[in-house]
Amino acid sequence: MKQALIVIDIQNDYFPAGAFTLENADEACRGAVEAIEQAKRDGWLVVGVQHVSAPDAPLFRPDTEGVKTHSAIVAALGDAPMIVKSEADSFFKTNLEQIVRDAGITDIYLTGMMTQHCITHTALSPQARDMNVHIIAKGCAAPAKALSDLALQGLSARCDVV
């Protein structure tokens, strides 16, 4: 068994003063930093994911402060690979699948934002179908905590939610 932690879309637009503030964003960020630190101690592959939208999108517009990965996550990731995506599924039209397959990964652990959207789409991606998928709940956030909890409950039918 070989593990990877994939940290999805913990970007400035999701925090207070951002374009789309999520409930519990700060708590989820702290949980994600803890997960990154633990994964590194355990020798796991750690990969960051950044969503970049079109220039006219409501959030994650290129060359804005909001599109940037949160500074605490950047510091925790260090020199970990960072992939850029434009869709909810972190595998779709990115090199994430190649990165995890080249590393011989059997188990992926997902954490980040938004639980009901990007975490769910990545967890259920066709490219993840032959890997064991786990969700680290303490690093997840959504527009409302109840929505995040509901998404995690739904994911628990197919994934291990820890």
ZAFIBA-354151 format. One record per residue (C-alpha): residue number from 0; residue in three letters; x, y, z. Coordinates in nm, 3 decimals, always signed. Example, Ala and Ser with C-alpha at 12.3 -4.5 7.8 and 13.67 -1.06 7.14 Angstrom:
BEGIN
0_ALA_+1.230_-0.450_+0.780
1_SER_+1.367_-0.106_+0.714
This chain:
BEGIN
0_MET_+0.000_+0.000_+0.000
1_LYS_+0.138_+0.341_-0.103
2_GLN_-0.041_+0.665_-0.015
3_ALA_-0.076_+1.014_-0.154
4_LEU_-0.241_+1.320_-0.005
5_ILE_-0.412_+1.546_-0.258
6_VAL_-0.490_+1.896_-0.126
7_ILE_-0.762_+2.053_-0.338
8_ASP_-0.838_+2.422_-0.397
9_ILE_-0.759_+2.583_-0.063
10_GLN_-0.746_+2.924_-0.226
11_ASN_-0.793_+3.281_-0.109
12_ASP_-1.133_+3.331_-0.276
13_TYR_-1.283_+3.088_-0.020
14_PHE_-1.175_+3.293_+0.283
15_PRO_-1.318_+3.613_+0.434
16_ALA_-1.276_+3.900_+0.187
17_GLY_-1.264_+3.647_-0.098
18_ALA_-1.516_+3.612_-0.378
19_PHE_-1.695_+3.310_-0.224
20_THR_-1.638_+3.268_+0.149
21_LEU_-1.693_+2.918_+0.286
22_GLU_-1.812_+2.838_+0.637
23_ASN_-1.525_+2.698_+0.849
24_ALA_-1.262_+2.783_+0.585
25_ASP_-1.002_+2.872_+0.849
26_GLU_-1.065_+2.553_+1.047
27_ALA_-1.044_+2.342_+0.731
28_CYS_-0.720_+2.515_+0.633
29_ARG_-0.569_+2.428_+0.972
30_GLY_-0.691_+2.069_+0.932
31_ALA_-0.534_+2.048_+0.587
32_VAL_-0.202_+2.183_+0.715
33_GLU_-0.205_+1.914_+0.986
34_ALA_-0.279_+1.649_+0.722
35_ILE_+0.006_+1.775_+0.501
36_GLU_+0.251_+1.773_+0.791
37_GLN_+0.147_+1.418_+0.891
38_ALA_+0.164_+1.290_+0.533
39_LYS_+0.515_+1.431_+0.496
40_ARG_+0.624_+1.270_+0.824
41_ASP_+0.485_+0.939_+0.698
42_GLY_+0.670_+0.969_+0.366
43_TRP_+0.360_+1.004_+0.149
44_LEU_+0.347_+1.177_-0.185
45_VAL_+0.175_+1.515_-0.134
46_VAL_+0.021_+1.702_-0.428
47_GLY_-0.143_+2.043_-0.427
48_VAL_-0.425_+2.139_-0.663
49_GLN_-0.515_+2.491_-0.772
50_HIS_-0.829_+2.580_-0.965
51_VAL_-0.788_+2.857_-1.224
52_SER_-1.100_+2.981_-1.399
53_ALA_-1.164_+3.198_-1.702
54_PRO_-1.093_+3.573_-1.673
55_ASP_-1.467_+3.650_-1.658
56_ALA_-1.552_+3.384_-1.396
57_PRO_-1.693_+3.483_-1.056
58_LEU_-1.393_+3.338_-0.871
59_PHE_-1.043_+3.203_-0.926
60_ARG_-0.980_+3.454_-1.203
61_PRO_-0.623_+3.446_-1.334
62_ASP_-0.379_+3.699_-1.188
63_THR_-0.597_+3.784_-0.887
64_GLU_-0.526_+3.748_-0.517
65_GLY_-0.826_+3.513_-0.489
66_VAL_-0.684_+3.250_-0.724
67_LYS_-0.371_+3.209_-0.513
68_THR_-0.335_+2.909_-0.285
69_HIS_-0.368_+3.011_+0.081
70_SER_-0.030_+3.107_+0.227
71_ALA_-0.048_+2.848_+0.508
72_ILE_-0.102_+2.573_+0.249
73_VAL_+0.180_+2.704_+0.029
74_ALA_+0.416_+2.696_+0.328
75_ALA_+0.307_+2.345_+0.429
76_LEU_+0.331_+2.208_+0.074
77_GLY_+0.683_+2.338_+0.029
78_ASP_+0.824_+2.179_-0.286
79_ALA_+0.534_+1.936_-0.337
80_PRO_+0.407_+1.919_-0.695
81_MET_+0.120_+2.157_-0.774
82_ILE_-0.125_+2.090_-1.053
83_VAL_-0.357_+2.345_-1.209
84_LYS_-0.708_+2.249_-1.310
85_SER_-1.008_+2.421_-1.462
86_GLU_-1.284_+2.172_-1.376
87_ALA_-1.420_+2.020_-1.053
88_ASP_-1.246_+1.683_-1.104
89_SER_-0.877_+1.722_-1.020
90_PHE_-0.792_+1.438_-1.259
91_PHE_-0.979_+1.583_-1.559
92_LYS_-0.741_+1.729_-1.819
93_THR_-0.449_+1.740_-1.571
94_ASN_-0.142_+1.528_-1.509
95_LEU_-0.258_+1.418_-1.161
96_GLU_-0.328_+1.062_-1.273
97_GLN_+0.021_+1.035_-1.424
98_ILE_+0.182_+1.168_-1.106
99_VAL_+0.008_+0.918_-0.877
100_ARG_+0.047_+0.623_-1.114
101_ASP_+0.419_+0.694_-1.168
102_ALA_+0.460_+0.692_-0.788
103_GLY_+0.279_+0.356_-0.756
104_ILE_+0.005_+0.503_-0.540
105_THR_-0.272_+0.264_-0.428
106_ASP_-0.450_+0.490_-0.178
107_ILE_-0.536_+0.855_-0.228
108_TYR_-0.641_+1.082_+0.056
109_LEU_-0.833_+1.394_-0.045
110_THR_-0.885_+1.710_+0.154
111_GLY_-0.978_+2.065_+0.063
112_MET_-1.258_+2.278_-0.074
113_MET_-1.545_+2.248_-0.176
114_THR_-1.659_+1.918_-0.027
115_GLN_-1.980_+1.889_-0.229
116_HIS_-1.814_+1.984_-0.556
117_CYS_-1.439_+1.941_-0.618
118_ILE_-1.376_+1.684_-0.343
119_THR_-1.675_+1.475_-0.455
120_HIS_-1.592_+1.495_-0.826
121_THR_-1.229_+1.401_-0.764
122_ALA_-1.322_+1.115_-0.530
123_LEU_-1.564_+0.970_-0.785
124_SER_-1.345_+1.039_-1.089
125_PRO_-1.308_+0.755_-1.339
126_GLN_-0.929_+0.797_-1.303
127_ALA_-0.955_+0.709_-0.931
128_ARG_-1.164_+0.396_-0.985
129_ASP_-0.890_+0.142_-0.914
130_MET_-0.745_+0.327_-0.615
131_ASN_-0.869_+0.326_-0.257
132_VAL_-1.011_+0.673_-0.194
133_HIS_-1.016_+0.831_+0.151
134_ILE_-1.144_+1.175_+0.253
135_ILE_-0.982_+1.368_+0.539
136_ALA_-1.287_+1.550_+0.673
137_LYS_-1.106_+1.794_+0.905
138_GLY_-0.954_+1.965_+0.601
139_CYS_-1.280_+2.002_+0.408
140_ALA_-1.517_+2.297_+0.382
141_ALA_-1.821_+2.403_+0.179
142_PRO_-2.049_+2.709_+0.167
143_ALA_-2.218_+2.570_+0.480
144_LYS_-2.094_+2.310_+0.729
145_ALA_-2.420_+2.118_+0.690
146_LEU_-2.358_+2.091_+0.315
147_SER_-2.004_+1.966_+0.374
148_ASP_-2.132_+1.711_+0.626
149_LEU_-2.400_+1.594_+0.382
150_ALA_-2.143_+1.551_+0.103
151_LEU_-1.912_+1.355_+0.336
152_GLN_-2.202_+1.132_+0.437
153_GLY_-2.278_+1.064_+0.071
154_LEU_-1.912_+0.997_-0.009
155_SER_-1.890_+0.749_+0.278
156_ALA_-2.086_+0.499_+0.065
157_ARG_-1.787_+0.475_-0.174
158_CYS_-1.494_+0.622_+0.019
159_ASP_-1.340_+0.595_+0.361
160_VAL_-1.413_+0.925_+0.541
161_VAL_-1.162_+0.985_+0.818
